[in-house]
Amino acid sequence: MANHKSAAKKARRDAEARLRNRANRSAMKTAVKKFLAVVATGKKAEAQAALPAVLGVVDRAERKGVLHKNAANRHKSRFTLKVNALG
């Protein structure tokens, strides 16, 4: 338990941020799973249609501080490569 007023406030803020981060991370993981399922079907047109949605979710996670900038760029690059590899 926090012994100072400022420490108690910090604990409250950390708890709220943890919930926000968990929600954003969960939304990102769900979008990625849906996208990878579409890619697994091998239909390039559907994968190209699903790509902007998953890129937007990754960008949002980056803006919210859930992902580091370089990690987000790596994810986006790999998703794009998967779509381009489909024949």
C-alpha atoms as one frame of an Amber mdcrd trajectory, in Angstrom:
protein
   0.000   0.000   0.000   1.237   3.472  -0.843   2.358   5.553   2.126   2.200
   8.956   0.426  -0.548  10.813  -1.378   1.501  11.073  -4.582   2.369   7.363
  -4.491  -1.316   6.464  -4.115  -2.173   8.649  -7.112   0.619   7.026  -9.139
  -0.749   3.577  -8.260  -4.237   4.604  -9.424  -2.902   6.045 -12.674  -0.809
   2.931 -13.301  -3.835   0.691 -12.813  -5.885   2.716 -15.314  -3.045   2.739
 -17.841  -2.587  -1.009 -17.445  -6.251  -1.570 -18.342  -6.000   0.751 -21.362
  -2.818  -0.954 -22.561  -4.364  -4.397 -22.111  -7.422  -3.388 -24.154  -5.301
  -1.927 -26.962  -2.981  -4.933 -27.015  -5.948  -7.317 -27.103  -7.580  -5.427
 -29.975  -4.321  -5.527 -31.916  -3.842  -9.248 -31.351  -7.416  -9.977 -32.455
  -6.990  -7.949 -35.645  -3.692  -9.695 -36.406  -5.261 -13.136 -35.926  -8.118
 -12.254 -38.280  -5.681 -10.924 -40.869  -3.437 -14.001 -40.681  -6.501 -16.220
 -41.070  -7.384 -14.372 -44.283  -3.800 -14.701 -45.525  -3.858 -18.423 -44.753
  -6.742 -18.884 -47.181  -4.397 -17.808 -49.986  -6.816 -15.349 -51.574  -4.777
 -12.301 -52.494  -7.733  -9.987 -53.130  -9.207 -10.637 -49.685  -5.799 -10.259
 -48.051  -5.240  -6.934 -49.807  -8.631  -5.753 -48.569  -7.823  -6.802 -44.984
  -4.339  -5.251 -44.965  -5.308  -1.586 -44.365  -7.435  -2.551 -41.363  -4.636
  -4.420 -39.615  -2.097  -1.691 -40.448  -4.422   0.874 -38.879  -4.747  -1.158
 -35.700  -0.963  -1.525 -35.443  -0.542   2.227 -35.999  -3.090   2.918 -33.267
  -1.246   0.630 -30.860   1.965   2.496 -31.669   0.317   5.888 -31.026  -1.078
   4.669 -27.704   2.351   3.482 -26.578   1.546  -0.232 -26.626   4.153  -0.913
 -29.339   7.516   0.690 -29.985   7.769   2.539 -33.294  10.288   0.101 -34.768
   8.272  -2.925 -33.634   5.147  -1.499 -35.268   7.052  -0.873 -38.498   8.425
  -4.419 -38.408   4.916  -5.860 -38.002   3.560  -3.733 -40.855   6.445  -4.724
 -43.109   5.938  -8.420 -42.442   2.188  -8.191 -43.051   2.800  -6.440 -46.365
   5.360  -9.068 -47.369   2.856 -11.835 -46.602   0.247 -10.229 -48.857   2.753
  -9.613 -51.651   3.965 -13.232 -51.452   0.487 -14.534 -52.274   0.125 -15.562
 -55.875
